[in-house]
């Protein structure tokens, strides 16, 4: 029964959420290449080609945050690793920045939220009622 409810919720979310919803998520092992970005409600989380910076841009095109990895390479890419660490690699495949969020191997997801926050999620830490299993997929975070 619980599986049916979860599948129904996932189907409904897929039908009613805008197609841009998938553009705000980076799953484990996925990459943002140079000039690619996540977007949500006018915010952009972009991997800049020109200076190897990963930056968060607000709807008014103002930079809110950046990795400050200027001149650390060209054609860099950001990778959400399966250990929960977000890492920027330069064109020589050297790591030039990391989020320092590495943990045990598992399923991690980076989400650019509607409020402009960029958050890395993993397994639930707490749930109620406490007899519910914690190994369910997150229905709200889908990617086409």
N, C-alpha and C positions, 0 to 999 in steps of 0.2 A: 504494500500500500504506500509506504513512504517513497519508494522508487517511482511509483506512478505520479505521486504529487510533485516530486522533484522534476520529472520529465515534463509534466504539464506546465509547471512554472517556467522551465527553460523554454518551452515552445511559445508560451505567451509572451515572454520577454523578447524572444526573437521576432515575433510578429509585430509587437507594438513599439519597440524601441527604435529610434532612428538608426539608419545604417551607419552613421558616423560613430555609433557607440563602440564599434570594434576598433576605431582609430585612437582610442585612449588607453590601450592595454598593450603591455609587452610581457609575453609569457617567458618562462624559463627557456634558455637556449635561443631566444629570438634576438635579433640585432636591429639597431637603428643605424643605417649607413649614412654617409655624408649627405647633407641636405634633406634627410628624411625626418619626420616629426610625428609625435602624437598630438592630438588636438581634442579639446573639450571646452565648450562654452566660450570660445574665443581665445583660450589659453593655448600655447604651443610649448612642447618640450622637444627641442630641436637639436640635432647633431650637426653643427656647422662645419661645412667643408673648408672654408677659408682659414679658420684658425684652430680647428680641433677642439672647440669648446662645445660642451653640452650645456644648453641654456634653457631656462624657463622664461617665456615671454607672455606678458599679460595681454588682454584684449585691446589695449591702447598701444601695442607694439613696444612697450617698455620692458627692458630686461629686469627680471626680479631676482634671478640667481644664475650663476654660471660656475663651471668647474675651474675656470681660470687656467686652462691648459693651453693658452696661446703659445704658438710656436713649438709645440711638442710633436708636430708631425703634420701630415696632410692626409686627406681621404681617410680620416679616422672613423671608427664605428664604436658604438656602445653595445655591450652585450649583457643581457640579464642572465646571469649564470644560474645553474641548478643548485648552487649552494647559497643563493640569496644575495650574492654580491653583484652589484652593477659595476662593470669595468669598461673603461675606454681604452681601446687599442689603437696605436698609430699604424701607418702604412707598412711598417716593418714588423707588425704584430707584437709590439712591446706594449705592455700595460703602462699607461701614463696617468691614470686616475682610477680610484675605486671608491665605492660608497662605504667600504669597511663594514658591511652587513653580512659577511659570510657566516654560515652556520652549517648544520648537517645537510647532506644532500636531501633534496625533496622538491616539492612543487611550490614555486614562488611566482608571484605575479606583481608587476609594477603597473600602477594605475595612476593616470592623470585624472584627478577628480574634478567635478564641476566647480568646486571652490578654488581651483588652481593649485591645490596641494598635490605633490607627487609622493605616492606611498608604495612601499613594498610590503605585500601581504604574504603570509604563509599559512600554516595549519592553525586552526582555532586554538586559543589558549584556554578558553572557558566557554561553556555553553549551558543554557537552561532549557528545558529540564535536563538534569545531568545524566539521565539514562539514554539520551539521544546519542547516536554515533557521531563522532567528529570527523569521520573520513569521507564526508560527502563533498561533491563538487560544488563550487560557488556558482549558483545559477545566474546571478547578476553580472558576472564578469565573463562574458562570452566573446568570442572572436570568430568572424566569418572566414 
